[in-house]
Amino acid sequence: MVFDFIERLLVAFFGGELSNKGSGSHGSVGKSYDKSSRKGELGEYKIDLSLGRLSGDYRVFNDVFIRNHERFAQIDHVVVSSFGIFVIEVKNYMGVIIGDERSKYWYQNFGGNSKSFYSPIKQNFVHILALKRLLKGFSKIPYFSIVTFSRRCDLKVVSADVIWDTDIEHVILRKSKDRVLNSVDMERICQIIDSVNIRDVSVRQKHIEMIRNKNEQYRNSRYFCANCGKGVTENVANFCLENNGRFKGRIYCFDHQQKF
């Protein structure tokens, strides 16, 4: 309720643009909140507010952008603590969200349309691997994957890693059990992350354009098998969606339909 009010207030007050100052111990590169991305950005802004309430035992990095081999990893939020490192992926989708921990692709049913998107659990797993490579000198650190969704969606996902965005602070505190890092190691880790976080706007923009082009190609295919990721025709997709009792709202290629 409080966060929904804050979101409406921010939209009404700032209109088409906001400047993201970041929260916690480390801010992020400024972002423009235009109309097309405003809801998603405000979803992250709500997370910023929650993470900003964490005590000094937690160091917050927003919008971390680091090299991952020949590519890049853009991580919504990284929280370094004496209990481990929390890696947070923020989704602000509406409609019915269907997925599970094993599927490569999840589905969003909204306004009578269904579209697939890459599993945020697997996406966050890649982010954790990138951080592990960066922090290879700290091999015994536990990493906690957290994926948040807005309460505006109907979440049909069963996973301990997937939570409501309004629960983020509570979940982090609940997972904070055993201290594994002292203050010196925490500071060293923060220095490493801060030193490699790419702030060059042109590099970030090129990455965004690459992702957009990739998403555009992905959208052109429209439908994919939830099991293997293979593209399927619209007729196959409609068959699966029309047989919701059999396929539980997911789309499968012909080969994997035989398992049901």
N, C-alpha and C positions, 0 to 999 in steps of 0.2 A: 504494500500500500504506500509506504513512505517513498520507496524508490520510484514507483509509478508516478507519484506526485512530482518528485524531483525531475523526472524525465519530461513530463508535460511542461513544467516550469521552465526548464532549460530551452526546450523547443520554442516556447512562446516568447521568451526573453531574447534569445540569440538569433532567432529566425533561421536564415540559411547557413550561417557560419558560426563556428566556435573555435576557440584556440585551446588546444589540449596542453595544459601546463604539466601534466603528469602528477603523480602523487608518491608518497613514501620518500625513501632516501634518494632516489634517482629519478629524474624526469625523463621524458621521451622527446623525440623530435616533434616539433609542432605539426599538427595535422589540420587540414581544412575540412570542415563539416558541411559539405554541400547537400542539397536536397536528396540526391540519389543514395548517399551513403550515411545520412544523418542518423537514422535509427540504429544502424550497426555501430557507429561511432559512439552514440549515446549509451549503447549497451556496455561498451568498454569503459565509458566514463563512470557508469554506475559501479563497475568493478573497481575502478580507481578509488572511488570514495570509500568502498569497503576495505580495500587493502591499506588505505591511508590511516585507518583506525588501528591497525596492528601496532604492537608495542615496538620498542627499540630492539627487541630480539629478532626482528624481521627486517630485511633490507629489500625494498621493492624496486624492480626495474620494469618499466613499461615500454612496450614496442621495441623489443630487442631484435636487432638485425645483424646477423653474423654470417660469415662464410661457412658453407657446408660442402667440403670438397670443391668441386667446380661450380657449385650452385650456392644459393643462399638459404638461410632459414630465418623466417620472420616470426617471432614469438610474441604473442600478445602481452604476457606478463610472466616475469620470473621473480620468485620470492626466495631469497637466500636466508636461511635461518640456522641456528645451532642444531636444529632437529633434522635438517636436510634441505633439499631444494624442491620447491613447488613450481611446476611448469603448467601454465594456465592457457587454455585455448577458449576463446569467447565466440559463441554463436548467438545471433540475435534473430533467428528465423521465426516466422509465424506459421500457422497451420499445424497439421499433424506430422510429427517427425517419427520415422520408423527406422530402426537399425539395431544392431547388436555388436558385440565385441569382435566377432569373427568376420563379419561382412566387410568387404572392401568399399562398398558403396551403400549409402543410406538414402532414404527417400523423404521428400517433403511433399505432402498433399495439401494444396491450398487453392481455394477458389475453383474447385473442380479440375484442377490440373495437378499432375504428378511429375516431379523432376528428381533426378538422382544427384548426389554430391558425395565427394570423397569422405570416407569415415574420419571424423575429427579425432577419434581415438588413435587411429593409425597415423594421422597427421601429427598428433602430439608425440607419438612414439618416435617419429623422425626428428622432432625438435629435441627430445631428450638425448637421442644418440649424438646429435650435433653438440650439445652441451657436454656430454661425457667425453667426447673427443677433445673438446676445448679444455676441460678440467681433468685431463687424464692423470695428473699428479695427485688427485684426490679420489682414488678408486673406490673407497669404502663409503662414499656418501650415498644415502638413499635418495631416490628421485620420486616425487609424487606427481602423477599425471592427473590433472583436473580439467574437465570440459564443462563449461557452463552454458546453459540455455536460458532465454528469457521466459518468464511465466506467461507470455502471450501465446506460446505454442502449446500444443497437446503432445507431450513427450511420451512416445511409446518405445522407450529404450530402457533396458534393465542392465545397469552397470554401475559399480561402485565409483567409477571414474567420472560419471556424468551426473551433474547436479544442477539445481536452480541457481541463477546468478545471485539471488538474494541470500543464499546460504554459504557463500564463499568464505566469509570470515569464520563462521562456526566450523566449517569442515577443516580448514587449515589448523585451527586450534585443536580440534579433536584428533587430527593426525600427528600433532606435535607431542610425541611421547618421550623418546630417549634422546638426550643430547649427544651428538656425535662430533660437533665442531666447537673448538674454542674460539675466542674473539679474534685471535691472530689469524687463524685459518679462514674465518668468515671474511675478514677484511681483505685478505689476499684473493679470495675468490671474487669478491666484489670488484677489486681492482682489475682482475683479468677480464671479467665480463665488460666492465666499463671501457677498458682499453681497446677491445676489439669490436665494440658496438659501432656499426657503420652509421654515421650521421650525415654523410654526403647525400643531399637531396637528389642529385642527378642519378646516383647509383640506385637509390631506392625507387626512383621513378621508372628506371629501366626494368627493374624487377617487377614492379606493378604492371607495366605494359606487357611483359612476358607472360605473367599469370593471366592477364585479361585475354591475351591471344590464345593461350592454352584453354581457358574456360570457354571462349567462343567456339573453338574447334570441338570442345567437349559437348557444348550445347547443341551443335549441329547434329551430333549423333543422337542426342535426346534420351535414348533408353539403353540401359545396360543391365546385364545379369548381376543380381545381388551376390552370387556365389563366385563367379569367375571374372566379372567385369567385362565380359564380351558384349559388344553392341548387338542390339536386337531391333527388329522392325517394329513399327507402331502397332501392327496387327498382333504381334506376339505380346507386346506390352499391354495392350488392351485386353487380350485374353487373360493375362495374369491378374490384372486389376479387376476385371469383371468376375473372376473366381476368387474373391477375397477370402472366403472360408477355407479354400485349399492352400492359397499362397500367402495369406496373412498380410496382404497389402504390398507385397514385394514382387519384383519382376525377375523372372528367370529365363535363361535361354532354353531351347528345346531339350538339350541333354539333361540339364539340371531339373527341369520340370518332372522328369521321370522319377525323381526321388520322393515325390509327394503323391 
